[in-house]
Amino acid sequence: MLQNTFGGGSNPTISARMVPKERDTRLDVLRALCLLTIFVNHVPGQYLEYLTHKNFGFSDSAEAFVLISGLSVGLAYGGKFVSGACLALTLKIWRRALALYVAHIMTSIVTLAIFAGGALYFGRQDLISEINIRPFVEQTEQGIVAMVLLGHQLGYNNILSMYAVLFLMLPGILWLNGISSRLLLVFSALLWLVAGVFKLVPSNFLDEGYWFLNPWSWQFLFVIGIVSMTAIRQGAVLPRRPLLIAIAAIYLVVSALWVLFSWWNIDLSFGLPAVLTGFDKTFLSLTRLSHVLAIAYLVAVIPAVNRLARLDADHPLAMVGRHSLPIFIFGTILAMVGQVLLFVTGRNPIAGTLFVIVGIGLHFVYGYYLEWLRGVVSAKPMRAT
């Protein structure tokens, strides 16, 4: 089914009219690559961090992951939000939102325990000053309430809360998508623009800051994925035109040079809002949005590129991508351990790199375990009642 999402063959366009019955692993594989890259980036100060694509362009794996999530949602729920099934599907989606919320709280608590344990065991109380833990420690009662109400976020523990909000919004998104995908896209774009211009973003309770990933901004990328998959399912085509390929490629080259040579002092704003000309991650500036979409377009229309992601269903990357939530939780906790390790070793990049290499291997081990567990559960005979 995803053949037409990422292209294939030598046809000049990508069509969804021929839909294979077998599972296409390309979304799983690309999702796994995002998960592994997020893990690497969440252990800053080691050598592998400098090899990830955030060092060669405006966007990073967070944007890619959100876009893939939108495509996956469009694939999973597209056409199902119809009269008579809306309530059941809404409850199912909100149950997923609850799972994301619980996962966020759990990883935040475990992160606190890891850093507090490191401070106690290694006698490094300065660990408590890392990743926004200090306000929670100094205002514990308020901090507990703030964390439960998503009013305080620890560093590197702020993606799942944004996803939980997106899934709370998802029934409304699917409903509007059923009426008109164009109307949904326009409404989503306006919300993204208004949020960026007027800084509409959920606030933190313990300080004057706000969420690192603004759901009112990031929903636009999520919606783009949903609308794109909806169009593909309805037989739309994605043209593979030399001019579009050239524009996307030139933009990626310019953004790579911009980052590599630190051209951040160049002002091309012309008085326009920062959301249109800046590089802010919180409000998903247009530069970052365009970058991830340019990458996605090239992956979709260049057969030699997208074929690389077509792997067997039992390939380690495909298995990791199929279990994205538990793998992400596992990677987040592992990354927090890695941050403490780097801290107490004086930011030793060799120790950090070795830890990340082992951690990547553990991701695959855990993916194999989850796949084995799923097979055991599905093969278990039903009890007679």
KEPABA-91090 format. One record per residue (C-alpha): residue number from 1; residue in three letters; x, y, z. Coordinates in steps of 0.05 Angstrom, whole numbers, padded with zeros to 5 digits. Each point is the difference from the previous one (the first is absolute). Example, Ala and Ser with C-alpha at 12.3 -4.5 7.8 and 13.67 -1.06 7.14 Angstrom:
resi:resn:px:py:pz
1:ALA:00246:-00090:00156
2:SER:00027:00069:-00013
// end
This chain:
resi:resn:px:py:pz
1:MET:00000:00000:00000
2:LEU:00058:00048:00015
3:GLN:00032:-00013:-00067
4:ASN:-00032:00063:-00026
5:THR:00020:00040:00061
6:PHE:00074:-00009:-00012
7:GLY:00001:-00015:-00074
8:GLY:00028:-00059:-00037
9:GLY:00014:-00024:-00069
10:SER:00014:00046:-00058
11:ASN:-00068:00032:-00010
12:PRO:00001:00076:-00003
13:THR:-00055:00004:00053
14:ILE:-00018:-00035:00063
15:SER:-00070:-00030:00001
16:ALA:-00041:-00035:00052
17:ARG:-00043:-00038:-00049
18:MET:00041:-00064:00007
19:VAL:00001:-00017:00073
20:PRO:00038:-00062:00022
21:LYS:-00031:-00042:00054
22:GLU:00065:-00015:00036
23:ARG:00026:00049:00052
24:ASP:00048:00050:-00030
25:THR:00056:00009:00050
26:ARG:00026:00067:-00023
27:LEU:-00037:00042:00053
28:ASP:00024:-00049:00053
29:VAL:00072:00004:-00023
30:LEU:00000:00076:-00005
31:ARG:-00034:00004:00068
32:ALA:00054:-00045:00029
33:LEU:00055:00044:-00028
34:CYS:-00034:00061:00032
35:LEU:-00004:-00036:00067
36:LEU:00073:-00020:-00002
37:THR:00021:00070:-00020
38:ILE:-00041:00032:00055
39:PHE:00035:-00046:00050
40:VAL:00068:00020:-00027
41:ASN:-00018:00074:00004
42:HIS:-00026:-00007:00070
43:VAL:00069:-00019:00025
44:PRO:00036:00065:-00018
45:GLY:00075:00005:00003
46:GLN:00020:-00064:-00035
47:TYR:00027:-00009:-00070
48:LEU:-00059:-00034:-00033
49:GLU:-00043:00061:00014
50:TYR:00040:00038:-00053
51:LEU:-00019:-00050:-00054
52:THR:-00076:00009:00006
53:HIS:-00036:00041:-00052
54:LYS:-00016:00058:00047
55:ASN:00072:00022:-00014
56:PHE:-00014:00004:-00074
57:GLY:-00066:00038:-00004
58:PHE:-00053:00039:00036
59:SER:-00044:-00057:00024
60:ASP:00016:-00063:00040
61:SER:-00030:-00067:00015
62:ALA:-00057:00029:00041
63:GLU:-00030:00033:-00062
64:ALA:00009:-00063:-00041
65:PHE:-00032:-00042:00054
66:VAL:-00061:00045:00005
67:LEU:-00010:-00002:-00075
68:ILE:00006:-00076:-00001
69:SER:-00050:-00003:00057
70:GLY:-00049:00041:-00040
71:LEU:00008:-00047:-00059
72:SER:-00009:-00060:00045
73:VAL:-00063:00030:00031
74:GLY:-00028:00014:-00070
75:LEU:00014:-00072:-00018
76:ALA:-00029:-00029:00064
77:TYR:-00062:00043:00008
78:GLY:-00011:00028:-00070
79:GLY:-00071:-00014:-00023
80:LYS:-00020:-00030:00067
81:PHE:-00027:00064:00033
82:VAL:-00070:-00008:-00029
83:SER:-00070:00005:00027
84:GLY:-00015:-00056:00049
85:ALA:00074:-00012:00016
86:CYS:00020:00070:00024
87:LEU:-00011:-00013:00074
88:ALA:00035:-00067:00003
89:LEU:00059:00027:-00040
90:THR:00004:00064:00042
91:LEU:00003:-00042:00064
92:LYS:00054:-00043:-00030
93:ILE:00041:00061:-00020
94:TRP:-00008:00032:00068
95:ARG:00021:-00064:00033
96:ARG:00064:00006:-00040
97:ALA:00006:00072:00023
98:LEU:-00006:-00024:00072
99:ALA:00054:-00052:-00012
100:LEU:00046:00055:-00027
101:TYR:-00015:00043:00061
102:VAL:00015:-00057:00048
103:ALA:00064:-00016:-00038
104:HIS:00021:00073:00006
105:ILE:-00012:00002:00075
106:MET:00036:-00067:00009
107:THR:00062:00021:-00040
108:SER:00002:00066:00038
109:ILE:-00002:-00035:00067
110:VAL:00053:-00050:-00021
111:THR:00043:00057:-00026
112:LEU:-00005:00035:00068
113:ALA:00020:-00065:00034
114:ILE:00060:-00010:-00046
115:PHE:00027:00070:00011
116:ALA:-00015:-00001:00075
117:GLY:00032:-00069:00006
118:GLY:00061:00025:-00038
119:ALA:00005:00060:00047
120:LEU:-00003:-00045:00061
121:TYR:00045:-00056:-00024
122:PHE:00054:00043:-00031
123:GLY:-00006:00058:00049
124:ARG:-00015:00048:-00057
125:GLN:-00056:00045:00024
126:ASP:00012:00044:-00061
127:LEU:-00037:-00054:-00040
128:ILE:-00064:00029:00028
129:SER:00013:00064:-00039
130:GLU:-00004:-00038:-00066
131:ILE:-00059:-00005:-00049
132:ASN:-00047:00045:00039
133:ILE:-00001:-00043:00063
134:ARG:00018:00056:00049
135:PRO:-00069:00035:00000
136:PHE:-00033:-00067:00015
137:VAL:00046:-00013:00059
138:GLU:-00006:00070:00029
139:GLN:-00077:00000:-00007
140:THR:-00015:-00074:00009
141:GLU:-00074:00006:00018
142:GLN:-00014:00048:-00057
143:GLY:00046:-00041:-00044
144:ILE:-00040:-00064:00009
145:VAL:-00065:00036:-00018
146:ALA:00034:00035:-00058
147:MET:00028:-00065:-00028
148:VAL:-00067:-00036:00004
149:LEU:-00035:00059:-00034
150:LEU:00055:00004:-00053
151:GLY:00022:00067:00028
152:HIS:00072:-00018:00010
153:GLN:00044:-00039:-00049
154:LEU:00069:-00028:00009
155:GLY:00050:00008:-00056
156:TYR:-00002:-00057:-00051
157:ASN:-00067:-00022:00030
158:ASN:-00046:00045:-00040
159:ILE:-00020:-00038:-00062
160:LEU:-00053:-00047:00028
161:SER:-00040:00056:00033
162:MET:-00004:00035:-00068
163:TYR:-00023:-00066:-00032
164:ALA:-00053:-00010:00054
165:VAL:-00030:00068:-00018
166:LEU:00003:-00016:-00074
167:PHE:-00039:-00064:00012
168:LEU:-00051:00037:00042
169:MET:-00010:00045:-00061
170:LEU:00000:-00059:-00049
171:PRO:-00076:-00016:-00001
172:GLY:-00014:00073:-00019
173:ILE:00055:-00003:-00052
174:LEU:-00029:-00064:-00031
175:TRP:-00070:00028:00002
176:LEU:00021:00063:-00037
177:ASN:00042:-00042:-00048
178:GLY:-00062:-00040:-00017
179:ILE:-00036:00064:-00019
180:SER:00057:00031:-00040
181:SER:00074:-00013:00002
182:ARG:00013:00069:-00029
183:LEU:-00040:00033:00054
184:LEU:00038:-00040:00053
185:LEU:00066:00021:-00030
186:VAL:-00019:00073:-00003
187:PHE:-00026:-00001:00072
188:SER:00063:-00036:00024
189:ALA:00045:00049:-00037
190:LEU:-00036:00060:00031
191:LEU:00006:-00030:00070
192:TRP:00075:-00011:-00013
193:LEU:00008:00072:-00024
194:VAL:-00040:00032:00056
195:ALA:00036:-00041:00053
196:GLY:00067:00021:-00029
197:VAL:-00016:00073:-00009
198:PHE:-00035:00011:00067
199:LYS:00041:-00052:00040
200:LEU:-00060:-00042:00019
201:VAL:00030:-00058:00038
202:PRO:-00015:-00039:00064
203:SER:00036:00032:00059
204:ASN:00043:-00031:00054
205:PHE:-00023:00009:00072
206:LEU:00067:00004:00037
207:ASP:00033:00052:-00042
208:GLU:-00016:00051:-00054
209:GLY:00015:-00048:-00057
210:TYR:-00044:-00042:-00044
211:TRP:-00002:-00068:-00034
212:PHE:00061:-00016:-00042
213:LEU:-00043:-00031:-00055
214:ASN:-00063:00041:-00010
215:PRO:-00057:-00047:-00020
216:TRP:-00038:00058:-00034
217:SER:00059:00007:-00047
218:TRP:00021:-00072:-00009
219:GLN:-00071:-00022:-00016
220:PHE:00011:00030:-00070
221:LEU:00054:-00050:-00018
222:PHE:-00043:-00056:00030
223:VAL:-00059:00022:-00042
224:ILE:00042:00005:-00063
225:GLY:00017:-00074:00009
226:ILE:-00073:-00018:00011
227:VAL:-00025:00039:-00060
228:SER:00056:-00028:-00044
229:MET:-00018:-00071:00017
230:THR:-00074:00014:-00010
231:ALA:00014:00026:-00070
232:ILE:00043:-00060:-00016
233:ARG:-00054:-00048:00023
234:GLN:-00049:00036:-00045
235:GLY:00044:-00010:-00061
236:ALA:00038:00066:-00002
237:VAL:00068:00003:-00031
238:LEU:00064:00033:00022
239:PRO:00036:00027:-00062
240:ARG:00074:-00015:-00009
241:ARG:00020:00063:-00037
242:PRO:00072:00022:-00012
243:LEU:-00015:00072:00021
244:LEU:-00030:-00021:00067
245:ILE:00056:-00048:00013
246:ALA:00051:00054:-00016
247:ILE:-00034:00050:00046
248:ALA:-00003:-00050:00058
249:ALA:00072:-00021:-00011
250:ILE:00026:00072:-00004
251:TYR:-00037:00017:00064
252:LEU:00031:-00059:00036
253:VAL:00070:00020:-00024
254:VAL:-00010:00073:00021
255:SER:-00026:-00021:00069
256:ALA:00060:-00047:00008
257:LEU:00048:00055:-00016
258:TRP:-00037:00048:00045
259:VAL:00008:-00047:00059
260:LEU:00071:-00023:-00015
261:PHE:00026:00071:-00008
262:SER:-00044:00030:00054
263:TRP:-00032:00054:-00042
264:TRP:-00050:00015:00056
265:ASN:00019:00074:00002
266:ILE:-00027:00010:-00071
267:ASP:-00065:00037:00006
268:LEU:-00050:-00016:-00054
269:SER:-00062:00015:00041
270:PHE:-00021:00064:-00038
271:GLY:-00043:00017:00060
272:LEU:-00041:-00064:-00006
273:PRO:-00020:-00041:00062
274:ALA:00053:-00048:00026
275:VAL:-00046:-00059:-00013
276:LEU:00010:00014:-00075
277:THR:00073:00017:-00001
278:GLY:00032:-00025:00064
279:PHE:00025:-00069:00021
280:ASP:-00040:-00010:00064
281:LYS:-00016:-00072:00017
282:THR:-00055:00016:00051
283:PHE:-00044:00034:-00051
284:LEU:00024:-00043:-00059
285:SER:00025:00058:-00043
286:LEU:-00012:-00004:-00074
287:THR:00074:-00013:-00013
288:ARG:-00003:-00064:00041
289:LEU:-00068:-00021:-00028
290:SER:00024:00010:-00071
291:HIS:00064:-00039:00014
292:VAL:-00035:-00063:00024
293:LEU:-00051:00004:-00057
294:ALA:00057:00007:-00051
295:ILE:00033:-00063:00029
296:ALA:-00067:-00037:-00002
297:TYR:-00012:00020:-00072
298:LEU:00067:-00024:-00024
299:VAL:-00007:-00065:00038
300:ALA:-00068:-00009:-00031
301:VAL:00017:00014:-00073
302:ILE:00070:-00028:-00008
303:PRO:-00007:-00076:-00007
304:ALA:00073:-00013:00016
305:VAL:-00009:00034:00067
306:ASN:-00067:-00027:00023
307:ARG:00017:-00071:-00021
308:LEU:00054:00000:00054
309:ALA:-00055:00002:00052
310:ARG:-00038:-00060:-00028
311:LEU:00026:-00055:00045
312:ASP:-00027:-00067:00021
313:ALA:-00052:00000:00056
314:ASP:00048:-00038:00046
315:HIS:00057:00050:-00011
316:PRO:00024:00031:00066
317:LEU:-00017:00070:-00023
318:ALA:-00070:-00020:-00020
319:MET:-00011:-00033:00067
320:VAL:00025:00060:00038
321:GLY:-00046:00046:-00040
322:ARG:-00061:-00043:00012
323:HIS:00005:00010:00075
324:SER:00012:00074:00000
325:LEU:-00029:00019:00068
326:PRO:00034:-00052:00045
327:ILE:00065:00010:-00040
328:PHE:-00004:00075:00009
329:ILE:-00012:-00008:00075
330:PHE:00058:-00048:00004
331:GLY:00045:00047:-00039
332:THR:-00019:00060:00043
333:ILE:00017:-00036:00065
334:LEU:00064:-00027:-00029
335:ALA:00019:00070:-00024
336:MET:-00010:00029:00069
337:VAL:00048:-00053:00028
338:GLY:00049:00020:-00054
339:GLN:-00006:00074:00019
340:VAL:00017:-00016:00072
341:LEU:00058:-00043:-00022
342:LEU:00028:00056:-00043
343:PHE:-00010:00050:00057
344:VAL:00038:-00040:00052
345:THR:00056:-00017:-00049
346:GLY:00013:00072:-00016
347:ARG:-00035:-00002:-00067
348:ASN:00047:-00053:-00026
349:PRO:-00020:-00008:-00073
350:ILE:00031:-00069:-00007
351:ALA:-00039:-00028:00059
352:GLY:-00063:00033:-00027
353:THR:00011:-00028:-00070
354:LEU:00011:-00070:00026
355:PHE:-00063:00006:00042
356:VAL:-00041:00022:-00061
357:ILE:00027:-00057:-00042
358:VAL:-00021:-00050:00053
359:GLY:-00066:00037:00007
360:ILE:-00015:-00007:-00074
361:GLY:00013:-00074:00005
362:LEU:-00047:-00004:00060
363:HIS:-00054:00033:-00042
364:PHE:00003:-00058:-00049
365:VAL:00001:-00051:00057
366:TYR:-00062:00032:00030
367:GLY:-00033:00002:-00069
368:TYR:00012:-00075:-00008
369:TYR:-00028:-00012:00069
370:LEU:-00063:00040:-00014
371:GLU:-00010:-00037:-00066
372:TRP:00010:-00067:00035
373:LEU:-00049:00021:00054
374:ARG:-00052:00020:-00051
375:GLY:00007:-00067:-00034
376:VAL:-00009:-00037:00066
377:VAL:-00062:00040:00017
378:SER:-00032:-00009:-00068
379:ALA:00015:-00075:00000
380:LYS:-00029:-00010:00069
381:PRO:-00065:-00041:-00005
382:MET:-00065:00033:00023
383:ARG:-00029:-00026:00065
384:ALA:-00067:-00032:-00003
385:THR:-00054:00038:00036
// end
